Amino acid sequence: MTTAPPGILDLETLSFERGAHLLVQQALRGLRPGDELGVTGGDPALVVHLETWCRQNGHGVRPALDTDFGVRAWVIRGRADLDRWAGAQRAGGPHPSGIVSDPAPDWGLAARGALIEQGGPTPPFDITHRDLVWAEIAPSLYAHAVSAQWNPDTEVDWKAEFTLAPEVEQAVVQVMTYLIENEQAALVIPARLLGRIHPHFREVLQLLAVQAADEARHMEVFTRRALLRGGEMGTSSASGRESLATLLTEAEFSLASFLLSVLGEGSFLNLLEFLDKHAPDPVTRQVTRLARRDEARHVAFGVAHLQHQSQIDPALRGRLRSAVERRYDALVDTSGLNQDVFDSLVVMAAGQWTPEAIARGYDKVMKLQSEMDDGRQRRLVHLGFPADEAADLSSLHTRNFM
């Protein structure tokens, strides 16, 4: 390769069809508007393609003279590309420390930290303020969530040998049916929120995406356990579905997180621990234990987010209380927990078909409900509610647990 004189770019045999514009573009970067760059090369169509490219990118072209050191055309540096980026701004920084509280709507789907050209489209994200979704724990919680993903095929011993009485197996199937129903709601809610949050807060998007994936995996393993012995799924009560439907109508991110993660999934931590302890077979124990590990992360983010927002929004706790009361009023005439689910929990906790065992099982389920209440009250106090108000709000929580 021979070295061209200063101000002249030799493309050799490289054509514009194979990327010659990159070299022209690179050479023009060091020139000011009005400066000229001589271009030469062996491609027969070089001048035609060069003229087209310059016209599209705001540069001028003048013919070369026979005495121009073999130059085939001169490119006159334009300023259109400079004007294009004159008003551009950085979309914050790529790391959490670079998050902007109120990112511009027209940043849209641009990567955080990218140089944003003006005049882009404005996607319909309506959750656009940092404090409406943020928690300082979000980046580390996402990293933990990714590392803690598990494969149902390898983490659960689906071929484990066990024998259950038909009534006990049916109790397990009924509880699994109930769990699936609730996990479906727990998947839909973060999935719906994902499409509303400005992508500038990508750590929250990533965390909610993993949360949705967690719930999808829980639905899978609970379904596989329910059908493991070839039986049919259990019952689904209208009141149970009504309870879950009220979660889907809450539009505000913080209130939805509160009802789902802090109260509902928080109560489910106690339920999954109960099922782990009283599981009549190893497969049931494994799937509930693995699911509980995931649910603990979901609760942790919900609590952390609400604690963050309550520190900057004194009115938040009033809205949280109103959300609980609205849901209670909407469900006051429903029957609460599916009786088949309650009875199945008693059977699983009893372990035997004797009056004494059933009585013990019943007492254990009542203790479970008390532990759920205690857990809700602790989380509410952690969010700043006085103890008496926390007890009042916990008592209004749906009898369907979620």
N, C-alpha and C positions, 0 to 999 in steps of 0.2 A: 504493500500500500504506500503510495507516494503522499507526501505532506503538501496540502494545498496552501497557497499564500494566505496571510491573514485576511479575514473578511470573505473568504471563499470556502464553501462547503462542497467537498467532493463525495458524492453518493456512490461512486464507482458503478457497479451494475445493479445496485439495490433500486427497486421500483417502488412507487407509491402503493402498489397492490400488495407489497410485502413489508410495509412499515417504514418507508422512507420519510414519511411525515414526522416520525418521532425525532429523527436527527435534525430536520429543519426546525421543528418546534424547539428543540433543545438549544440550537444555535441562536435562535431569535430571542431567547430569554435574556441573554446578556446585552441586548441592544435597546436603545431608546427609540420611541416613536419617531419615524422619519429616517432612521439609519437604514443602510442597505446591506443585504447579504447576497453575495454571488453564489449561485448553485450550479454545479456541473455534475456530470455522470454519464454513464453509457446507456441508460434505458432510452430507447427511441421515443417513447411516449412521455418522457420526463416533463417537458415544458407544458404539455396539455394538462397533465395531472397536477402539476405544480400550480398552474393558473386556477384550476378548479378549487384546490385546497385553500389557496390564499383568499379567493373570493368568499368561501364559506367561513373563513376565520378572521376576516377583516383586515387583511394585508394587501398591499398593492404589488403589482408585477410590471417590470418594464423589460423590453427586449435587450439582449446583450449585443454588443458590437463585436466585430471580427477581431478586434485588438484586445478583448477583455480576458486575456489569459485562459481561454478555453471555456469561460463562463457561458452557460446556455440561457440564463435568465437571472435578473436581479429582483430580489424580494425586498419591498419597502415595508419596513416594520410599521404595522398599524397599532392602534391602541384599543381596539374593540375588546380584546381579551383582558386588557387592564381595566377598562371601564366595567367590564362584567363583574369583576371581583372588588371594585372600589369600595362598595358598601358592605362587603362581606364581614361576618363576625364569627368568632369561635363559639361553638355550642357548649360552653363550659369546658370542663376538662374530663378526660377519660376515666379518672379515678373518682371514688366517692367524694373526695375533698373538692372536686371540681363541679359538683352538682349545683345548679342554679335553682333558686327557690321557685321562680316563675318562668320557666322556659317559654320562649315564643311559640305560639301555636304553629307557625309555618316552619319550625324546625322539623316537625313531622317525624319521619322515620330515620332522619339522619343520625349517624353514630355520634354519641356524646364526645365532644372534643373536635369534631370535624369543622372545617371552614364552610360556613353556610352561605350559599349564593342567595341573594334577595329574590323575592318574587315566586317562591315555590308554593305548592298547594298547602292547604290547611286541613289536615285530616280531622275527623270528628272526635278527637279525644276530649272528654269533658272533665276528667280528673287531672288537673294541670298544675297543682300546687304541691310542693314537696311535703309539707306538713300534713296533707290529707292522706298520705300513704306511707310515709317514711318511718323507719325505726333504725337506730344506729346498728342494731344487731343484724340487719338484713343481709349485708355482704357475707359475714361470717356464717350466718345461718344457712345461706345458700350453698356456700362451700361445703358445709357439713352435710347438707341434704344430698348433694351430688355424690359425696364419698360414701354415703350410707344407703345408696340404692341397692336393692336386692332382687334376685331372680327367683320367682316362685318355683321354677322347675328344679332348682338346685338347693334352695334354702328350706324347702318343705319336703319332708319324707312322705310323699303321697302313697308309697307302698308299705308303710308301716302296718304291721299286723295288729288288729284289735277286734274285739267282738262286743257289741252293745246290744242290750235288750231293745226290741223295736220301739218301745215308748221313749227310751232315752235317745235313740238315734233320731226319732221324730222331733224331740225337744231341741236337739242340736240343729237340725234342719230349719226349724222354725226361727231360732235365734239368728242363724246365718241369713235367712230371708229378710229378717228385720234389719240386720246390719247392712245388707246390700242396698236396701231402700234408702237408708240414711246416708250411705257413702255416695249414692248417686246424687243426692242433694249437695253433699259436700264437694262433689266434683263440679257440678254445674255453676255454683256460686263463684269460685275463683276464676273459672273459665269465662264467665260473663264479665267479670271485672277486668280481665286481661285486655279486652278490646276497648276499654274506656280510659286506661291509664296512659299518660304521656310516656313514650318510650325513653325519654330522658332519664326516668327513674328505673333504669333497666334491672337493677338488682331486685327490686320488688317484682317486676315482671318475671324474672327468672325464678324467684322463689315461689310465686303463685303457679307458674308453669309446672314446677316440680311437685308442688302440692296437688295439683290436678292429676299429675301422673301417679302420685302416691295413691290417691283415691281410686283411680282406674285399676291399679294393681290390687287394692283391697277388694274391690268388686270382683275381680277375677278369682282371688283365692277363696273368698267366702262362697262364691258360686261353686267352685270346684269342690269345696268341702261339703256343701249342701247336697251335691249330686254324687258324692263319692261312693255311696252304697246303692245308687240306682233309684232312689226315691224321688218323689215330686217335691217342688218347692212348697213352703208353708203359706200362711195367710198374710194378707196385707189389709189392714183396717182403714176405713175412710178417715177416722180421726187422726191416725198416724200420718197419712198423706196430707191432711189439712194442716197439721202442725208443720210439716216440712215446707208446704207451699207458702206459708207466711215468711219463711226465710228468703224466698225467691223474690218477694215484692219489695225488699228493703234496698233502696237505691243508693244511699250514702255509704261510701266505702267503710268508714269507721263503724257505723252502726251494723253493717252486714258482718264485719269482722267480729264485732262484739257478740252478736247473737250466735253466730256460727262457731267461732273458734274459742272465745273465752267462756261462754256459757254451755253451748252444745257439745263441742268436741272436748271441752274440759270435763264435762260429765261423762263423756265416752271413755276418757282415760280410766275412770273408776270402773266402768262397765267392762272394758277390755282386761283390766287387771283381775276383776272378778271371774271372767271367763277363763283366763289363764290359770287361775288358782283352782277352779272347779271343773275344768275341762275333763270329760270322761275318756278322752282318747288323745294320743300324741299329736295328731294332725290338727285338731281343734286348738290345742295348746300352742302349737307353733304359729298358726296363722294369726291368732289373736295377739300373741306376744310381738310378732313382727309388726303388725298394724299399730300396736300401741306405741312403738318406738317412733313411727312416723307421725302419729297424731300429736305426740309431745312437742314436736317441732312446730306444728301448726298452731298449737296453743301458745307456745313461746313467742312466736311472731305477733300473734294477735294482742297478747298482753303488752309486749314491748311497744308496738305501734300506738296503742291506746294510752299507755303511760307517757309516751313522747308527746302525743297531741294534747293530753290533758294538762300538761305543763304550760302550754302556750295558749290554750283555749279554755278559760274558766267555765264556759257555758257547756262544755262537752258532757259533763256528768249529768246535767239536766236532760240533754238529748238522749243519753243512754237510758236513763230511767224512763223517759217517754216511750222509747222503743220497746222496752220490756212490757210496759203497761198496755201499749197498743196491741202487742202480740197476745198478751193475756186476755184482753177484751175480745179479740178475734176468735180465741179458742175456748172461751169460758163455757160454751154449751157443748163442747166435744167430750168424748169419754176418756181421752188421754191415751195411755199406753195400751196397746193391743193386749187383751186378756190372754190370748194364746202365748204371747211373748212373756208376760209375767209368769204364767204357769210353767212355761218351759225353763225359765231361770230357776224357779223353785225346784223342779225335777232335777236339773243339773246339779244344783247345790246340795240336794238331799242325798243323792248317790244310791239310795235304796228305796224300795216300795214298802215302807212301814210307816205307821202313824208318827212314830217318834222322828224318823228321818225326814218326813215331809214337814213336820213342825220345825225342825232345825233348818231345813232349806228355806222355809218361809221367813224365818227370823234372819237368815243371812241376806235374803233379798231386801228386807226392810232395812237392814244395816247398810247395804249397798246404797240405798236411796238416801240414807242419812249421810253417808260419806260423800255422795255427790253434792249434797247441800252444803256440807262443810267446805268442800273444795271450791264451790262457787263463791261462798262467802269470803274465803281467803283471797281469791283473785279479785273480788270486788273491793275489798279493803286495800289490797295492793294498788288498785287504781284510784284510791283516794276517797272512797265512800266510807262514811262513819259505820261502825259495826252494826248499829240497829238498822240503818238503811240498807246495808248489805244483806242482812238477814231477811228484810222485807222483800227486796228484789229477788233474792234467790227463791223465796217461797212462791213467787209469781212465775217462775220458769216452767215451761211446758212439762207436763207429766209424761210426755213421750221421750224424755231425756234429751234428745237433740233439739 
